[in-house]
Amino acid sequence: MIDAEKLQIDRIIIHKVLKKKENGEHGFAEHTDEIFYFGETELDTLKDRICSAFSKSKRFFKLEITSFEKESFFGNSSKLKGATNIEFIEKSKNIADLLAISHDRRTIPSGLLLVMDGYYEKTKHFTLVIKAELQEAFTINEINDKKIVELINDLFLSPAKEFYKIGYIIEDTNVGKFPNNKYSSFMYDDNFSRGKRDLAEYFYDKFLGFTSNNNDKLLTVNFYDDVYKFIDRNVIGFDNKKGLKNAVRVLYREDMTGIINPKEFAELNFEEELLKKYETEVGKNYTHSFTKNLELVDKSLERGKILLVEDLKIEGPNDSLQNVSVMSGKNIDFERLKLSIEDGSIKQLITIKTGKK
């Protein structure tokens, strides 16, 4: 978490990036030539909003820098330390152009781009960018001394706002190769949800030049979902599916190593033919172990669902679902079923008719 008291923002400039036109190759930027000077109150408000966003761990992700050429986002932002205001303005224009180039689909909306730099804890230089998809009526021309607070509130608070994204590079010491050994990189995506599986690719990949491939939160939740779907698609028999899904839950809930090894899990739980299929469909996407991070998957560990037929399913707490059994009409031992009902082992019996007469 970032402490607003330790965040020193020195310069801010705001450009506008427009969406791709029908016959265009990509979007385009409308540049500003002046740095905006916020008042102390407005600056404190902005810092609080940024720190509040970064505290939302389900939408804030540590990534890795993969593009660090001179013309890349990293290449421009890393040159802002010690740069003159004129140099800062020119580098910020380059950054705005990079965002415009990433708008290679007409579905990517226009927005304002805030580019700022400063220091954290007085020694670590950072560059931070915010793309805000604002109302059409709100333009840079309206930004003046009286509009600064309104701008901040529209960015972060207004119910009329769309979504915003933040990219952040800060000087830091890490294990690894340059530039990740000297810088840490992060992204906040206000539009991220569990169902999306990944962050906005145009923003973190094409614009920022980051990768999400080694983010433990995303790996943990995506592996969980992918293995569950693989079991549903390829395993025959309710009890077999139930047993394998329970093995996944044990790995996530009870394993104390804190590490998920996809290859080891598959080899321990899948038979030879199923293992070959797993390696082709799922395993190729999870080639190394990763640290277990349950922030995005915790609700799935508490609740689950059992698919019945067509669109029918049973949902509830996973502990309760352990007591649910599904039997096919062709394989029912009716005498044993009758005894189980009579002795109370089965509390309730549900039948599902097919559409056939």
N, C-alpha and C positions, 0 to 999 in steps of 0.2 A: 504494500500500500504506500502511496505517496503522501507525504505530509505537506499540506498547503503552506505551512509556515516556512518550510525549507525550499519552496519552489520560487525561484526568482525569474520572472519573465522580463526580458530586456527590450525586445522589439517584436512588433506584430504588424503584419501587412495582410491585406485581404484582396484576393483576386476572385473573379467569377469564371467558372468553367461551365460551358454550355454543352448540351447533349449533341450527339451526332445527328446531322441532317440527313434527309432521305438519300441523297446521292453522295454524301460525304464519306471519306475513309474513316474519320473519327471525329470526336468533338473538338472544340477550340476554346481558347482562353481569352478573356478580356482582362488585360493587366491593369494594375494600379501602380502609380509611380510614387506614392507617398506612404510613409510609415504612419500608423495610427498610434497616437499617444493616449492611453487610457488614464483616467484619474485613479487615485489610490483606491477609492471605494469600488469602482468598476473592475479594476484589476484584481482586487481581492475576491470579488464575486466570480470572475472568470476562473481564478485558481481553484476556488471551492468547487465549482461545477466540474472542472477537469478531474480533481481528486475524487469527487463523488462517483464519477463515471468509472475511474480506475478501481474503485473499491467493489464494483459489481463483478465478482470473479467469474460468473458464468458468461460474461460477455467480454472479458479482458484476457488476452492471451499473450504469452511470451513466445516470440517466433525467432527465426534465424535469418540473417541477411545472406542472400544468395547473389544479388546483383550489386557490385561495388565498383563498376566502371566510372570513369570521370563524369559521364553524362547521366548517370543513374541518380535516384533519389539520395542514396547514401553518398555518392560522389559529390553532389551539390551541398547536402546538409552538413557533411563533415568539414566543409570549407568555411562554414559560417563562424566558427570560433575565431575571434580576432578580426573578423572582416569589417570593413567600413560599412556605413549605412548604404552607400551606393552599391557596394558589392553584395550586401544583403538583399537589396531590392532586385538586382539582376539574377542572383541565385534563386530567389523566390519565384521569379518569372519562369525560370527553367523548370522548377518544381511544378508550377501550375500547368506548363505545357505537357509535362509527363502525365499528369492526371488527365488532361484533355485527350492525349493519345490513348490512354487506357479506356476511354469512352468509345469503344469500338462496336457497341450495339445501341440501337435506338432506345432500348428499354432502360438504359442507364440514365438516370435523371440529371439535369443541370443542378448546380449548387454553388455555394460560396466556399472558397478555400482559404482558411486562415493559416498562415505560416508564421511561426514564432520561434525564437530561440532564447536561451538564457542559461542559468546554472541551477543545479540542485545541490543542496548542502554547500553552496559557495564554490565548489571545486569541480563538479562534474557538468560539463557542457552538454546541453541537449538541444535537439530540434524536434518540434512538435507541430503536426499539421492536423487540422480538423476540416473534413468535408461535411457541410451541412446542406441538406436538401430542403430549402426553405420555400415559403409561399412565393408564387410568381410575382406578387406585388412588391415583394421586398427586394430592393436592388442596392448595389453599392453606393449609388448616387444619394441615397437617403441617409447614409451613415455620416453623422456629424456628432458634435458634443452631446446633443440631446437624445441621440438614437443609440448610444453605446449600450446602455443597460437593456434597452429593448432588444438589441441584437443578441446579447448574451442570453436573455430569457427565451428568445425565439429558438436559439440554438439548442438549449438544454431543457427548457421547462414547458414551453407553450404546448397545449394539447393539439394545436393546429399544425405543429411541426411534423415533418416526415421523420426520417431517420438520419443519424449522423454517425460518422466514423472518424476514428483518431489513429494516427500513426505517430510513433514516438521512438526516437533513437537517443540513447544517452551513453556517455563515456562510462565504461565499467570494465572490471577485470573478470574474465571467465576462462574456463578451460576450452581449448580448441584452437582453430586456425583463424587468421585474420579474415574479415574484420570482427568476427564474433568473439575473439579473445580480448578485444579492446572496447567493444560496444555491446550493449544489450538493446534489443529491439522488441517493441510491443505493438499490439493493435487492439483497439476497442471497437466493437461492432454492435451498435444499438439494435440492429436488425437480426442479430444472430439468435437462433433458437435450436433446441435439441434436434428438431426434425430436419434442419438444413445440412447437418453433418460437417459443413466447412464454413469458413468465413467468406466474405465477398471476394472472390478470386481477382476480379478486376482491380480491386483496391490493394490488397496485400501483395499480390504477385506482380501484376502488370505495372502498377503505379509504384508501390514501395519497394518492390524487389525482395520481398520476404518469402519464406516458406513456412507452412504449417505442418510439414511432414513429421517433425519431431516433437510436436506439442503433446505432452502426456494426457492432458484433459481430453483432447480430440481423439487420440489413439485409444484411450480407455473406453470411451463411449462408443466409438465406431466399431471396435473389435467386438464388443458386447453385442451390438445390433447385428453385425454381419454374421457372427457365429449362430445367433438365434435364428436368423433367416435361413442360413445354410441347413440347420437341423430341420426346420420346418419343410424345406424343399426336398431334402434327400433322405431323411430317416423315415422308415415305415414302422407304424405301430405306435399307439399312444404311449405305452409304457416306456418304449425305447426313447422316444422324444423327451418324455418327462425326465428320465434318468440323465440324459445328456445335458438338458437345460439345468437340471439341479447341479451338475458338475460345474457348469459355468458360474452359477450363483455361489457355490462353495469357493471357487477360485477368487471371486470378487469380494465376498463377505467374510470369509473365514481364513483364507491364506494370509499368514503373518509376515511373509517375506517382503511384501510391498512391491514386488516385481511381477509383471505378467510376461511370461514367455510363451508366445503363441505356438511356436513349433513344438515345444514340450507338451503343452496342453493337448494339441491335436494327436501327437504320438501316443499319449497315455489313454486317450478316450475314443479314438476312431479306429475301426478295423481297417485292414489293408486297402480294400477297394474304396471305402469312404475317405480314407486318408489321402489317396491319390486325387480324388475329386476335390477335397478341401484345399490341397496345395494349388490346384489349378484355379479354383474359384475365389478362395479367400486368402490362403497363406502367402500368395505372391505379393499381397499388399501389406503384410506384416512380417518383415524379414528379420527383425531384431527385437529383443526384449525392451520393455519400457517400464517406467515407474508408474504404479497404479495411482490414479487420481480420480476419485469418485464424485467429484463435484457435479458433473453433468449426468451421472448415471444413478445417483442415490435413490431417486423415486422409483426407478425400474426395479431396484433390488427389493423394494418394499411391496410393490404391487406388480401383478402379472396378469396374463390372460391365456385362456385355452381356446383354440380354434375348434369349432365343432363341424358344422357343415355350412356351405355357402357363406352367408354373412353372419352366421350365428357365432357368438363367442361368450365365454364366461370370464369376467374380470373380478379381481379382488386381491386381498393381501396374499403374498406368495406363501406364507406359512399355512394359510387356510386352503390354498389351492393344492397343497401337497396331499390333502385328503380326498381329492376329487379323482375319480377314475372314469374313463370313457371306454365302453365296450361296443364292439361291432355286433350286429344281430346274427352274423354267421358264426361267431366264435363264443357265444354265451353258453355257459354251463348253467342251464335254468334251475337244476336241482340245487346246485351250490348257491346260486343267487337267491333262491327262495329261503334257504337256511340262513343266509347272511341278513336277510330282511327280518326274519323271525327272531334272530338272537340280538338284533339291534346294531349289528356291525355296519349296516347301511342305514343311514338316517332318512335318506330321501332318494327316490328313483325318478329320473326324468327321461321321458321317451321323446324322440323326434321322428315324425313321420316323413316319408318322402312324398313327392308329388304324384307318385304312381298309385293307381288304384289296384 
